[in-house]
Amino acid sequence: MISYFVAMEKGSTNSQVSFFNKYFSDAAASLPQRPLKHGECQTAAGQKCTLCLAHRINYDDEYRIKNTALQEYWKVHRFPQPIHPLVPSPFGRNYRIVTKRKVFSSNGKLQLGLIGTDDEAAGIHPLQVGQCMIEPFAHSEIYRCVQDYLNRKEFREVAEAMNYVVVKGNYEEFTVIFNVASMDSNRRQFINHLSKHLTKTTNGVIGVFTYIDEKRSRFYLPQRQKNQKLQFQKIFGKDAIFHRAVSKKFLYSPLSFSQTNLSIVEEFVSTAEEMLELNGSDQVFDLYCGYGLFSLSVADKIRNVTGVELSGDSIRDAKRNAERMHIENCKFIERDIDEECLERIFSSHSKITKVILDPPRNGTKPGVIEIITAKKIERVLHIFCNIELMPAELERWNSGGYKIARAIPFDMFPGTGEVEMMVALDPTSVSTRKS
C-alpha cells in the first residue's frame, strides 16, 4: 500500500506496490527490528504503526537500501544516462511539516489516530501512537493537547463533529487546521476555547483555522476548484505559513500545497537551478508552480519567468511573494495545465528557452509533454514525485525527440518507499552532442 504520508499531500489512492517500493520494503524487512522507546511508532498497548518503515529501521540503513533500490530500478528500465546517488535528507526522521490525525472514538473516548488513505474504506481502525518518528516532536505535543481537550465532559457532544486535526508549518512555527463536519454557535465557541487553550499550553502555534467538510471525506482538505468557495476560516493568528529557501522568504496560505520535507528544500531548489543551466537571456515557464518556489528562486538570474498553476490560492500566494520580494519579471497564471491551456499560452510567447514541470503523483495530462516537445525547448526539468510513472512519461519525451541529460534523486520522503526524481531533458541533438 502506498504510504499515507505521501498520499495525503499528492492525492493518490493507488494501492499497488511498485517495483522500487517492493524492492525497498523487502530489503528493509530483512534487517533486525530496531528497538523502540515507549510510545515511539506504537500505541500504549504496544501495537506498532506500519504506515512507514521508521518503526523498523534507522535512517542510515534506510538510505543505503533506498540508494541500492534506485540503482536496480534504473537497470531494470535501462534508462540511457547513469543515475546520480540519492541525495540524503538532512532530517532522516522528524522531517514532515504537514501531518494529520483522524478523530475517532475508542473505549468511550475521542482519540487522534494515524490512518492510511485507503484504510477507512477497508474498515481499518486508526492508531493512536505516542510519537510518529517522521513527524516533529512538537506535532505530537499539539495532538496530545487537542485530544485531552476533546475529552472534557462539557465539550464531548460538540467535539464529536471533528473529522481531522491537521498541522502545517515549519520546524518552529505551526498552523493548526480543524476539519469539522458542521458548525453552529456551540461548536464555534468550543473551537475558540480550544484555540486559546492550544496557544497557551503548547509552543509555536501561530495560527488556527477551521474547514467545514460536511461529507467527512477521506481527505483533510480537498483541492479547491476554480471559483469554488471553501468553508475555510481563520480563528486565530497569522494568515500565512513561512519558510526560507535560497536566501528568499516565502509565505503561503494553509490552503496551498507545500513540500512536506522542509529540511531538503534548500538543496532541492539549488539543484533545480543548476540542472536548468540558466543564463540571463532565458525565458522560463514553471508549470505547476505552486506559491512560486522555483519561479521566484531563479527570477534574478534570467530574463523572465511565467508560472502556471490550477490552485487559485497558490497563485495568489505567488503574486504576493513576488510583490514582497520586489521581483518584477515574474507573471503567474491560474489555469489547469492541459493541452488546450498550453497551446494557447505558448502561442503568445515567441521565445521560451526552459521549462520546469513539477506535476502531482498522477503525472501530466495527455498532450502536455507533446506540446512542450513541439516547441523544441532548449532544456526541460521534469520532477517526478512518483517514479513509477517515469518509463511511460519518458517514452513520451523520447517520442517527441528528447533524451535524459541528467537524473538526480532526492530522499524527500524518508521512512517510505518513495523518492523525488529530477530529470533534465534536452532535444536529442543536444543530448547527443553533450554526451
Salt bridges, closest charged atoms under 4 A:
ASP26 OD2 - LYS22 NZ 2.76
GLU40 OE2 - ARG34 NH1 2.59
ASP61 OD1 - ARG64 NH2 3.38
GLU62 OE2 - LYS66 NZ 3.28
GLU62 OE1 - ARG93 NH2 2.82
GLU72 OE2 - LYS75 NZ 3.67
ASP118 OD1 - ARG218 NH1 3.31
GLU120 OE1 - LYS102 NZ 3.28
GLU135 OE1 - ARG101 NH2 2.82
GLU141 OE2 - ARG144 NH2 2.57
GLU160 OE2 - ARG156 NE 3.14
GLU173 OE2 - LYS238 NZ 3.85
ASP184 OD2 - ARG187 NH1 3.35
ASP239 OD1 - LYS234 NZ 3.06
GLU273 OE2 - LYS301 NZ 3.61
GLU274 OE2 - ARG406 NH1 3.26
GLU277 OE2 - ARG379 NH1 3.40
GLU277 OE1 - LYS434 NZ 2.94
ASP282 OD2 - LYS354 NZ 2.95
ASP300 OD2 - LYS248 NZ 3.51
ASP300 OD1 - LYS301 NZ 3.23
ASP313 OD2 - ARG224 NE 2.77
ASP313 OD1 - ARG316 NH2 3.07
ASP317 OD1 - ARG320 NH1 3.88
ASP336 OD2 - LYS365 NZ 2.47
GLU340 OE2 - ARG344 NH1 3.77
GLU370 OE2 - ARG396 NE 3.00
GLU378 OE2 - LYS351 NZ 3.92
GLU393 OE1 - HIS382 NE2 3.44
GLU393 OE2 - ARG396 NH1 3.28
ASP411 OD1 - LYS66 NZ 2.79
GLU418 OE1 - ARG361 NH1 3.25
ASP426 OD2 - ARG379 NH2 2.77
ASP426 OD2 - LYS434 NZ 3.63
